[in-house]
Amino acid sequence: MNDCIFCGIARGVIESGKVYSGGDVFAFNDINPQAPVHIVVIPSQHIAKLEDAKDPAVFSQIFKAIDIIVKEKGLDKNGYRVVVNSGRDAGQAVPHLHFHILGGRTLNWPPG
């Protein structure tokens, strides 16, 4: 999709503060962080929302990337949260499947 900001980030056309790139997954620092560590993990291929992901390999690659990132950032020591918003009512602001890794502080529940 040509006008998707996350597709532009994955292609390297838009600067992003890259954290990880491997296989078909790209991760970058969130521009509006909600925690000391707030990283967005996306599939490089455009998938609009969670229920549009038909290939389970997408999830396998994303969660492998999350595992690598949380260990590199030291989040595995005290904990972290992974969040996926799917659809407008859930707060999905960019129509490209993405996972938020949040950590570096105590995260309250419920989130909001």
Secondary structure by P-SEA (a helix, b strand, c coil): ccccaaaaaaacccccccccccccbbbbccccccccbbbbbbcccccccccccccaaaaaaaaaaaaaaaaaacccccbbbbbbbccccccccccccbbbbbcccccccccc
